[in-house]
């Protein structure tokens, strides 16, 4: 939660959240399938009850100032974000029905993009208003995404950020969001993405990217 609050303060457009389901059916945020790396505990998220997970310290490994930080629930983040920031939902382990229900209940249907993979079609069927964001991967897959899903947003990584794939996505009317984390997460990498047609840039440096976009006149 401290990271999400900081992203809001910095003026980011989105926060990314990785959603998983606990053993007792609660939706909680965890990038990893286990709690081993980021908390003071051990075990698989899917095999642990919500109260077990909430008892863990999810902040101490990031620094003593974050000690006592709890693993956030999906509901808590949707509440925090409403009216302040959009949410990029990375579906790790959650059903389409649960995901759609929580987003609707928090009034966030118009303020999310969902990186959803195999459950994209089901999400669309449950709520056509929701913006799914499948991964382009290669030329064959991006054609399938356009033809079968008519996705409003298409995600790109370093490996599939190629002119011929970008063109298919842009010609369909979709927005394209590209991952620039890692060696290209810098002004040269951001500008290259913009020049190639990126509508959104995923970064680990939101404050610097916001400043760059403002300085260049891409945003107010």
N, C-alpha and C positions, 0 to 999 in steps of 0.2 A: 504493500500500500504506500509506503514512503516514496517508492519509485514512481508510482502512478501520480501521486500528488505533485511530485517534482516535474513530471512531464506536462501536467496542466499548467503549472507555474511558468514553465519555459515557453509555452505557446505551441506545443506540438498539436498536430491535427488528430492523431490516433495514439492509443496505447495498445500494445499487443498482449493478449491473455491466452494462456494454454489451459484448456478446460478438460478435467478428468472427473470420473465418477468414483466415489468412495465405495467401500464394501456395503455400506448401508444406504446407498442411493443418493448421496448429497453431491452437489457439483462444487468442486474445489479447483484452485489453480495450481498447476505444477507442470513445468516444462518436461522434467524427467518422469519416467515411469516409476522410479523409486525416490524415496526421500533422502537417500544416502548422501548425495553431493551437497545439497543446499540446506540441510537441517542438522540438528544434533541427534537425529534418530536413524533408524534402519528399517527398511521394508518397502513393499510395493504399495503404491497408493490405492490400487484397486482392491487390495486385500486387507486394507486397514479401515477401521470405522472412523467416522468424522471426528468424534471426540479424541481419539488417539492422535489424529493428525493435528488437531488444533492445540494439543498439549505440547507439540514440538516447538522449538525455537527456530524459526526460518530466517532470522536476521543476523544472528551472532557470527556466522561465517563470512558475512559481508563487512563486518567491523563491529567493535564493541558498542558504537553509538546506535546500532540497529538491534541490539540484544532484546529479546522479548517479542519481536515482530512475529505475528502469527501467519500461517498460510491463509490467504484470503479466499473467501467463497466467491463464486460467480455473481451471486446476488449483491454482495457488498461492493464489488467493482462496478456493476451496472448502476447501482445507486450513486456511487461516487461520480461516475462519468456523466450522468444525465444532466444535460444543460451546460456541460463544461468541455467535453471532449468526446470524440468518436472512439469506437472500440473495434479492433481487429481481432476477431475470434479465431484462434487456431484450435481446431477440433482434434483433440488427442484421443479421448475415450469417453464419448457421450452419445446418446441416441439423438436423432433428429428431433423427435417429439419433445424431449426434455429441453433441448437447446432452444427450440422455437418458443416453447411455453414460457421459459424464464425471460427471454428477450421481450416478448409481448407484455408480460406482466409488469415489466419495469419501464414500459413506454419507450423502448430503445430500437424499435423496428427500423426506423429511418436513420439510425446512427451507428449501424454496424456493417462490417464486411466479414464474411465467413469463409475462412480457408478450410474447406470441408472435404475435399477428396471424394471418397466413395459414397458419402451421404448427401452430396450436392443435390441430386435429383429429388430425393425425399424432402429435403428442406424446401425446395421450390414448390413441391406439391402441397406441403403444409401451409406455406405462406409465400406466394409469388412476389410479394413486395420486398422480401429480404434479399440483400445483395450477396450472392455467393461469389467466391473468388477462387476458382480452381487454378492449379499450376499448369502452365503451358507445356513444359517438359520437352516437347519436340514438335516438328511440323505436323505430324499425323495427329497427335493428341490435341493441338490447338485447333485444328480443323474440326475435330470431334466435339470439342468444347463449344465452338461457335455454332455448329449445326444442331447439336442435340440439347445443349443447355442454354444457348443464347445468353451466356454469362455477362453481366454488366461490368464486371471487373475480372481481369485475368492477372495472375501472379507470375512473376519471372524471377529466376535466380541467375547466377553468373553463367551457368552452362547453357541456358536456353535464351539468353538475351542476345538474339541474332536478328539482323534486319528482316529476313524473310518470315520469321515467326512473329516479330513485332507487327509487321505489315498486316498479316492475317487478323491479328487481334484488333488493330486500329481500324481496319476496313470494316469490321463487324460493328463498330460503334462502341466497343468496350473500352474502358479505361485500363491502363496497364500500370501495375505497381511492381517495382523491382527492388530486390534485396541488394543493398550496397554495404552490408556489414562486412568487416574484414579489411583487406588491403585496398579496396576501392571506397572506403568510408571516409572520404576527404573531399575538399572542394573540386579537385580535378575529376574524381569519380562521380560526384553529384552532377557537375555540369555536363559530363559525357552522357549520363542517363537522361538529363533534360533534353539535350540535343537530339538524342535518339527517340524521344517521344514519351518519356516517362510522365505519368500523371501523379504518381506517388513514389516516394523513396523510403525504404525501410532502413533505419540507421540505429547505431548505438550511441550517436552523438547528437541528440535532438536539439540541444541548445545551440550548438554551432551551426547545424543545418538551418534552423529557423533564422538565425542571424544572417547567414549567407543568402538565403532566399529573399530576405528583406532588402539586403544591400543591393542585390541584383534586380530588384523590382518585380520579382515573381510573386510576392505576396505582401500585403500591407503590414 
